[in-house]
Amino acid sequence: MALSGLAIYKMLPQTNCKECGFPTCLAFSMKLAARQVELSACPHVSEETKTQLDSASAPPIRLISLGKDGHKLEVGNETVIFRHEKTFYHQPGLIYRLADSLDDQEFTHRLDQVADYGVERVGMDLRPDGVAVQDSSGSADTFAARVGQVAGKGLAIILMSSDPATMEAGLKAAQGKEPLIYAADSGNWQPMADLAKKYGAPLAVLGAGGDLEALAALAEQVAGYGVENLVLDPGARGWSDSLGALTRMRRAAIKKNFRPLGYPVITFPGEGSEDPREEAMLASQFIDRYASLIVMDDFEPAALYSLLTLRQNIYTDPQKPIQVTPGLYEIGDPKGDSPLLVTTNFSLTYFSVAGEVEGSGRPAWLLVADSEGMSVLTAWAAGKFDAERIAKAVKAAEVPDKISHKSIVIPGFVASISGDLEEELAGWQILVGPREAIGIPSYLRQLAKG
């Protein structure tokens, strides 16, 4: 049973040392009872208390890992229903399913597509996370051979078979990479649980048709058997049934502290859609509500990029915007007489501006001012991107020592600060650039013409 904040407080050191980040032990206790912090934040708690508070301090959704070392995929451990309440921590894994019955050439081609795909967005490398090998051949040897092929790619692995003997062949071929076993159902859960314990692998528990009561009972049975690292599949497919099941599971785990449903959830959007486009749209619903593993069937690079971008946006802490380091950046080997532009250190703004400057083919200097990670208009409205800050950035980056002119291009949206900036940078020419980054190439061409 969950403990109250006051009950937890009585078990803490009560030193009010503030090392946990809260002013008092009571304040920390209240957050711990609400599962908004972890017990490990208290440096003085005793081992005995840790044991007593294990249930109270454990996150409502268990953290599960697939893979190991540099290729570990962690899912679960979420503590809120909505991102704005705090943040989402572990983004859902995007996995692609390959049938072991594919011929050698086709299997290798599809595997390479997944393994080799990667794009950079706002300085981050976005990639799919793994491969699910589906036992479609009915042959344990074929299944094991395909799993061994995937194991050499550095991807998270899901093994999909209802036959325990075939599953064990796959586990042996996985070379100790801790794949997810999919799946234990009401008919085979005990031998699958035995394999999970033997190989130290997480185990998926499969429900039927969205019956959450039956799923919870089965999960509780498997956990009682000694397998604690579980992933749940409610068995619901399609739009409304999946949304309803996943929402009820998240609410039960977080609001009601219902442990039998407090595990990551695996989904299969291809099984609830009629074509690749609908599969991608359903996958986007799962990213938003509330999947931990999303197993796709159709590899479409354009759809994958959209899903990776959506996932990045949702799983970025809204209270901590992605930032780049303030300073002076060189784009395209600029010279002393190359133009100087200024922008904020919000990553999306920086990469949008830098990309357009680079795409123009005209070398330039880009001064990034510290706006605390805000975009141009937001920072200007908050007083974080004004004449004083830009002038300070010019001096901090020692711009006059690197360029041979005194002209600076400011974003068109903040043209109103031109006069103030002329006062801060005496003797400088303040040029007003385009309002949107897309207008930079044509602006630089006109600037070059004089």
C-alpha positions in Angstrom: 0.0 0.0 0.0 1.3 3.5 -0.8 2.5 5.5 2.1 1.5 9.1 2.9 4.0 11.9 2.8 3.8 12.2 6.6 4.5 8.5 7.0 7.5 8.7 4.7 8.7 11.8 6.6 8.8 9.9 9.9 11.2 7.3 8.3 13.6 9.9 6.8 16.7 11.4 8.6 14.8 14.7 9.1 18.0 16.7 8.9 16.6 19.3 6.4 20.0 19.3 4.7 18.6 20.5 1.4 20.9 18.1 -0.5 17.9 16.5 -2.2 17.0 19.8 -3.8 14.1 20.6 -1.4 14.1 23.0 1.6 12.9 20.4 4.1 12.6 16.6 4.5 8.8 17.1 4.7 8.7 18.7 1.3 10.8 15.9 -0.1 8.5 13.3 1.6 5.5 14.8 -0.1 7.1 14.7 -3.5 8.2 11.1 -2.9 4.7 10.1 -1.9 3.5 11.6 -5.2 6.2 9.7 -7.0 7.6 12.9 -8.4 11.1 12.2 -7.1 13.2 9.1 -6.4 14.4 8.0 -3.0 18.0 8.0 -4.2 17.9 11.8 -4.1 18.3 11.7 -0.4 22.0 11.0 0.4 21.5 10.2 4.1 18.7 7.6 4.0 19.6 4.3 5.6 19.6 0.9 3.9 16.9 -0.3 6.2 14.7 2.7 5.3 15.5 2.0 1.6 14.1 -1.5 2.0 11.0 -0.2 3.8 10.3 2.5 1.3 11.1 0.5 -1.8 7.4 0.2 -2.9 6.6 3.8 -2.0 9.6 5.2 -3.8 9.4 2.9 -6.9 8.1 4.6 -10.0 4.6 3.6 -10.9 5.8 2.2 -14.3 8.7 -0.2 -14.1 11.9 0.6 -16.0 12.7 -2.1 -18.5 15.9 -2.4 -20.6 16.5 -4.2 -23.9 20.0 -4.8 -25.0 23.2 -3.8 -23.1 26.3 -1.7 -23.2 26.1 1.0 -25.9 23.0 -0.4 -27.5 20.7 -0.4 -24.5 17.1 0.7 -25.0 15.3 1.8 -21.8 11.5 2.2 -21.6 9.0 2.8 -18.8 9.7 4.7 -15.6 7.2 7.4 -16.4 5.6 9.3 -13.5 2.9 11.5 -15.0 -0.1 11.4 -17.3 0.7 14.5 -19.2 4.1 15.9 -20.1 3.4 19.4 -18.8 2.9 18.0 -15.3 6.6 17.3 -15.2 8.1 15.6 -18.3 8.3 12.3 -20.1 11.6 10.5 -19.6 12.0 7.4 -21.7 11.0 7.8 -25.3 9.2 4.8 -26.9 11.4 2.5 -29.0 10.6 2.4 -32.7 11.2 -1.3 -33.8 10.8 -2.9 -37.2 9.5 -6.4 -37.6 11.1 -8.8 -40.0 9.7 -12.3 -40.7 12.3 -15.1 -40.6 10.7 -16.6 -43.6 12.0 -13.9 -45.9 14.6 -15.0 -48.4 18.2 -14.2 -47.6 18.5 -11.2 -49.9 15.2 -9.6 -48.8 15.9 -10.1 -45.1 19.4 -8.7 -45.4 18.1 -5.7 -47.4 15.4 -4.8 -44.9 17.7 -5.3 -41.9 20.3 -3.0 -43.5 17.6 -0.4 -44.2 16.8 -0.2 -40.5 20.4 -0.4 -39.2 21.8 2.2 -41.7 19.0 4.8 -41.3 20.0 7.9 -39.4 19.2 11.7 -39.7 20.4 14.7 -37.8 18.0 17.1 -36.4 18.9 20.1 -34.1 22.2 18.4 -33.4 20.7 15.1 -32.4 21.2 11.8 -34.2 17.8 10.2 -34.8 17.5 6.5 -35.5 15.2 3.5 -35.2 15.9 1.5 -32.1 15.7 -2.2 -33.0 14.3 -5.2 -34.9 11.7 -7.7 -34.0 12.3 -11.2 -35.5 9.0 -12.9 -36.2 8.9 -16.7 -36.2 7.0 -17.3 -39.5 9.0 -20.2 -40.8 8.1 -22.7 -38.1 11.8 -23.7 -38.0 13.9 -23.1 -34.8 17.1 -23.2 -36.9 15.9 -20.6 -39.4 14.7 -18.4 -36.5 18.0 -18.7 -34.7 20.0 -17.9 -37.9 18.0 -14.7 -38.5 18.4 -13.6 -34.8 22.1 -14.1 -35.1 22.1 -11.9 -38.2 20.3 -9.1 -36.3 22.5 -9.5 -33.2 25.5 -8.3 -35.1 23.9 -4.9 -36.0 23.9 -3.3 -32.6 20.2 -2.9 -32.3 17.7 -3.8 -29.6 16.0 -7.2 -30.4 12.5 -8.6 -29.8 12.1 -12.3 -30.3 8.6 -13.2 -31.4 7.5 -16.8 -31.2 4.8 -18.7 -29.3 6.9 -21.9 -29.2 9.3 -22.1 -26.2 11.7 -24.4 -28.0 12.0 -21.9 -30.9 12.3 -19.1 -28.5 15.2 -20.7 -26.7 17.0 -21.2 -30.0 16.6 -17.5 -30.6 17.8 -16.6 -27.1 21.0 -18.6 -27.7 21.5 -16.9 -31.0 21.0 -13.4 -29.5 24.5 -13.7 -28.0 23.6 -12.4 -24.6 22.1 -9.1 -25.8 19.1 -9.4 -23.5 16.3 -9.3 -26.1 12.6 -9.0 -25.2 10.7 -12.4 -25.2 7.4 -12.0 -26.9 5.1 -13.3 -25.6 3.7 -15.2 -22.6 0.0 -15.8 -22.8 -2.4 -17.8 -20.7 -1.4 -21.0 -22.4 2.4 -20.8 -22.4 3.4 -18.4 -19.7 5.2 -20.8 -17.4 7.8 -22.1 -20.0 8.2 -18.6 -21.3 8.8 -17.3 -17.8 11.3 -20.1 -17.2 13.2 -18.9 -20.3 13.1 -15.3 -19.1 14.6 -16.4 -15.7 17.2 -18.6 -17.4 18.5 -16.0 -19.8 17.9 -12.9 -17.7 15.6 -11.4 -20.4 12.5 -9.2 -20.1 9.2 -10.9 -20.9 6.2 -9.6 -22.7 2.8 -10.7 -21.4 0.0 -10.8 -24.0 -3.6 -10.1 -23.2 -6.7 -10.8 -25.2 -8.8 -8.2 -26.9 -8.1 -5.4 -24.5 -9.3 -7.3 -21.4 -7.3 -5.5 -18.8 -8.5 -7.5 -15.8 -7.3 -10.7 -17.4 -4.0 -9.1 -18.4 -3.4 -7.8 -14.9 -4.1 -11.2 -13.4 -1.7 -12.9 -15.8 1.0 -10.2 -15.2 0.6 -10.7 -11.5 0.9 -14.4 -11.9 4.1 -14.2 -13.9 5.6 -11.6 -11.5 4.7 -13.9 -8.6 6.6 -16.7 -10.4 9.7 -14.6 -10.2 9.9 -12.6 -13.5 9.7 -8.9 -12.6 10.8 -7.3 -15.8 7.6 -7.4 -17.8 6.2 -5.6 -20.9 2.5 -5.7 -21.4 0.5 -6.1 -24.6 -3.2 -5.5 -23.9 -4.1 -7.3 -27.2 -6.2 -4.3 -28.4 -5.6 -3.2 -32.0 -6.9 -0.3 -34.0 -7.5 3.3 -33.1 -10.1 3.6 -30.4 -9.6 0.3 -28.7 -5.8 0.8 -28.4 -6.3 4.4 -27.2 -8.8 3.4 -24.6 -6.7 0.4 -23.3 -3.4 2.3 -23.1 -5.0 5.3 -21.4 -6.7 3.1 -18.8 -3.4 1.3 -18.2 -1.5 4.5 -17.7 -4.1 6.0 -15.4 -4.4 2.8 -13.3 -0.6 2.7 -12.8 -0.1 6.4 -12.0 -3.3 7.5 -10.4 -4.2 4.3 -8.6 -0.7 2.8 -8.1 -2.1 -0.4 -9.6 1.1 -2.5 -9.8 -0.1 -5.3 -12.1 -0.5 -2.7 -14.9 2.6 -0.7 -13.9 4.8 -1.9 -16.8 5.8 -0.6 -20.2 3.4 -1.3 -23.1 4.2 -2.8 -26.5 2.0 -1.9 -29.6 1.7 -3.1 -33.2 0.2 -0.3 -35.4 0.5 -2.4 -38.5 -2.0 -4.9 -37.1 -4.6 -2.1 -36.6 -4.2 -0.4 -40.0 -4.8 -1.1 -43.7 -1.8 0.5 -45.3 1.6 2.0 -44.5 0.2 5.5 -44.2 -2.4 4.5 -41.7 0.2 2.5 -39.8 2.4 5.6 -39.4 -0.5 7.7 -38.2 -1.5 5.1 -35.7 2.2 4.9 -34.6 2.1 8.6 -34.0 -0.9 8.1 -31.7 1.1 5.5 -29.7 4.0 7.9 -29.3 1.6 10.4 -27.8 -0.5 7.9 -25.8 1.2 5.8 -24.2 3.3 3.2 -25.9 6.8 2.2 -24.8 7.6 -0.1 -27.7 6.1 0.5 -31.2 6.7 -2.4 -33.6 6.3 -1.3 -37.2 5.9 -3.5 -40.3 6.5 -1.1 -43.2 9.8 0.7 -43.5 9.1 4.1 -45.1 11.9 6.6 -44.6 9.6 9.7 -44.9 7.2 8.2 -42.3 10.0 7.2 -40.0 11.5 10.7 -40.1 8.1 12.2 -39.1 7.8 9.7 -36.2 11.3 10.4 -35.0 10.7 14.1 -35.1 7.4 13.8 -33.3 9.0 11.6 -30.6 11.8 14.0 -30.2 9.4 16.9 -29.7 7.2 15.1 -27.2 10.1 13.7 -25.2 12.0 16.9 -24.9 11.6 18.4 -21.4 9.3 21.5 -22.0 11.0 23.2 -19.1 14.4 22.7 -20.5 14.6 23.7 -24.2 17.4 22.1 -26.3 20.2 24.7 -26.5 23.4 25.2 -28.3 26.4 26.8 -26.7 26.5 30.6 -27.2 29.4 31.9 -29.2 30.6 32.8 -32.7 30.2 30.0 -35.3 31.8 29.8 -38.7 29.7 28.7 -41.6 31.4 27.9 -44.9 34.9 29.1 -44.1 34.1 32.8 -43.6 36.7 35.6 -44.1 37.1 38.8 -42.3 34.8 40.6 -44.6 32.1 37.9 -44.5 28.7 39.0 -43.1 27.8 38.6 -39.5 24.4 37.4 -38.4 23.0 37.0 -34.9 20.4 34.7 -33.5 19.4 33.0 -30.2 20.7 29.7 -28.8 17.5 27.8 -29.1 18.6 24.7 -31.0 15.8 24.7 -33.6 16.4 28.3 -34.3 20.2 27.9 -34.6 20.0 24.9 -36.9 17.3 26.5 -39.1 19.4 29.7 -39.5 22.7 27.8 -39.9 21.1 25.5 -42.5 19.9 28.3 -44.6 23.2 30.2 -44.4 25.0 27.0 -45.4 22.5 26.3 -48.2 23.1 29.8 -49.6 26.6 28.9 -50.5 27.9 32.2 -49.0 30.3 32.0 -46.1 29.2 33.9 -43.0 29.7 34.3 -39.3 26.8 33.4 -37.0 26.8 34.9 -33.5 24.7 32.9 -31.1 23.5 35.0 -28.1 22.5 33.4 -24.8 18.7 33.6 -24.7 18.3 30.7 -22.2 17.2 28.4 -24.9 14.3 30.6 -26.2 13.4 31.3 -29.8 13.8 34.8 -31.2 10.3 36.2 -30.6 9.9 34.4 -27.2 13.3 35.6 -26.0 12.6 39.1 -27.2 9.2 39.2 -25.4 10.9 37.8 -22.2 13.7 40.4 -22.3 16.3 37.7 -23.1 17.2 38.8 -26.6 17.7 42.6 -26.6 20.3 45.1 -27.6 22.2 44.7 -24.3 22.5 41.0 -24.6 23.5 41.1 -28.3 26.2 43.7 -27.5 27.4 41.5 -24.6 27.6 38.5 -27.0 29.6 40.5 -29.5 32.2 41.4 -26.8 32.2 37.9 -25.2 32.9 36.2 -28.6 35.7 38.8 -29.4 33.9 39.5 -32.7 35.9 42.7 -33.6 39.1 40.6 -33.5 37.8 38.2 -36.2 36.0 40.4 -38.7 37.2 43.4 -40.6 33.9 45.3 -40.6 31.3 46.7 -38.2 28.0 45.4 -39.6 25.6 43.0 -37.9 22.4 41.5 -39.3 19.6 41.1 -36.7 16.4 39.0 -37.3 13.6 40.9 -38.9 11.2 40.0 -36.1 13.3 42.2 -33.7 13.8 45.2 -36.0 12.5 47.4 -33.2 15.8 47.0 -31.3 17.9 48.5 -34.0 18.1 51.9 -32.4 19.0 50.5 -29.0 21.7 48.3 -30.5 23.3 51.2 -32.3 23.7 52.8 -28.9 25.2 49.6 -27.4 27.5 49.1 -30.4 28.7 52.5 -31.1 30.0 52.9 -34.7 28.3 49.7 -35.9 25.8 49.4 -38.8 22.7 47.5 -37.7 21.1 45.7 -40.7 17.7 44.1 -40.4 17.5 40.7 -42.0 14.5 38.6 -43.0 11.8 37.6 -40.6 12.0 33.9 -41.4 15.2 31.8 -41.9 14.0 30.7 -45.3 14.6 34.2 -46.5 18.3 34.2 -45.6 19.8 32.9 -48.9 18.1 35.6 -51.0 19.0 38.3 -48.4 22.7 37.3 -48.5 22.7 37.4 -52.3 21.3 40.9 -52.2 23.8 41.9 -49.5 26.7 40.7 -51.6 25.5 42.9 -54.5 25.8 45.9 -52.2 
